[in-house]
Amino acid sequence: MVEWLSIVAIALLSLSLTAGVRRYALSRSLMDIPNARSSHSVPTPRGGGVSIVIAFVLAFSLLGISGGVGRDFLLAMIGGAGLVAVIGFMDDHGHIAARWRLLGHFVAAGWALFWLGGMAPLDILGWRMESGWIGAILAAFYLVWMLNLYNFMDGIDGIASVEAVTVCVGACLIYWAAGFGALVAAPALLAAAVAGFLYWNFPPARIFMGDAGSGFLGIALGVLSLQAAWASPLLFWAWLILLGTFVVDATLTLLRRLSRGEKVYQAHRSHAYQFASRDYGSHLPVTLAVAAINIGWLLPWALVVALGRVDGLAGLLLAYAPLVALAWKFKAGQAEGN
């Protein structure tokens, strides 16, 4: 009962904090003004993801103080994700050159990996891949890609919030079913913090997340997946499957834009979800479709992988295959106007 009350309290805290951040953004004219690269048409306050950061960091810190999570995991999450949130907050209020943002992101990833103990060994088609320096380097790039792809995918109302809530709730269900109940607290608290913000961000959004929130969520989800890998390699594959909607769209879009020699750090509207929202004339059906795919398709695959019924890599490829087809159908990465 106490645990459920804590979850509700964090959601309500995030809800009220977002209301305050929205008033602050309106008073300071911190508005996202529509332009040719935008997916919205109405000026909207930005930076609401700060409420997610504050609510989660507070709850997670209290959990650590009470012994609910280990010191190393606490420092990895708060230090790494917190640094990314600070960088995003500064960028939301001004501008930080892309090279300095990227450097800060790698510093945050390195900090998180230091306290996590690097990358856990992975099982790939029955072969145990030990980590080491190569694994640590790959894990750093993984965390940096996760936080940046989450930023890229936060382009229409509610999509990044719905992704975080459904993925975290899915992870909690998998932990419970696979016998890793001790890992449930962190994703449950993150889901609660995002749920409070989602009230304000659900289509039509009354405030946007901003880089502080999207980058924080991206690296936080990455840290959760790497922490889970130390408990069981199968759980890492399960996390990758749960995150498939964002991973496939962002990665396919990036690769197609790179193939044309485009500057990938420049704003654009060529993700599959952005093309889909324009095709349907609304953000809502696309955001709801992401929730449906995560719950109805990716969660079952992640569960059978976590339970050891299907090999991790094989399960990931089977789960991703229709997502790739769907992203291609909705022209992920295609030059706008084609």
C-alpha positions, 0 to 999 in steps of 0.5 A: 500500500505504501509503495502504491501511495508513493507512486501516486504521490510522485505522479501528483508532484510531477503534475503540480510541478508541470503546472508551475513550470508552465506558468513560469515559461509563459511569464518568461516567454519561453515559447516554442514558436512554429516554423517550417521544421515544426510539427505543431502550429500553435506557440506552446510553452517549452521546458516542462520536462524539468518537472519529470527530472525534479520528481524522479530525482527526488523520489529516486534519491529518497529510495536510495537513502532508504536502501531501496537501491544501491549506492552505485546505481543511485550515483550512476542514474542521478549523476549521469542523467542529471548532467544531461538534464542540466545541459538540456536545460541550458540549451532550452534557455539559450544555445550550446554548440553541438560539439559541447553538448556532445562532449557533455553527453559522453561525460555523462555516459562515462560517469554512469558506466563507471558506477554501473561497472561498465557493460555486463556480458551479453548472450548472443545466439548462445555465445557469451560475449564478455565486455571489457574496454570495447564493451564499455566504449560501445555502451557509452555510444549506446547511452549517447545515442539513446539520449539523442534519439529520444530528443529526435523523437520528441517531436509531436504531442505526447509521443515521448511521454507515452513511450516512457510510460509504456516502456517503463510499465512494460519493464515492471511487468517483465521484472515481476514475471521473470522473478526480478521484483527488486528491480521494479522500483526505478522504472515504476518511479520514472513512469509515475514522474512522466505520467504526471507530466503527460497530463499536460503533454497529451494531445493537444499539448499545453507544454512541451518537454524540451531538451532537459526532459527528453535527454534525461529520459533517453539516458535514464532508460539507457541506464535502466537497461544496462543495470538490468543486464547485470541482473540478467543478459536477457533483460537487456534484450527485453529493454531493447525490444521495448524501446523498438518503436523509437530505436527503429524510427530514429536509427532508420531516419538517421541512416537515410539522412546520412546517406544523402550527406545531410547535417544530422544535427539540424532540425527536420521533419523526416521521421516516420512519426512526423510523416504519419502525423501529417498524413493523418492531420493529427498527433493523437492517432500516431501517439496512440499507435505508439502506445498500442505497438508497445503494449500489443506487440513489443511487450509480448516479445520482450516478455518471452525473451526475458523468460528465456523462451526465445534467444535475445537477438532472434527475438529482437530481430523478429520484433523489429522486422514489422517496425522497419517495414512500418517506418519505411512505409511512412517514409522515415528519413525520406527527403521532405517534399518527395 
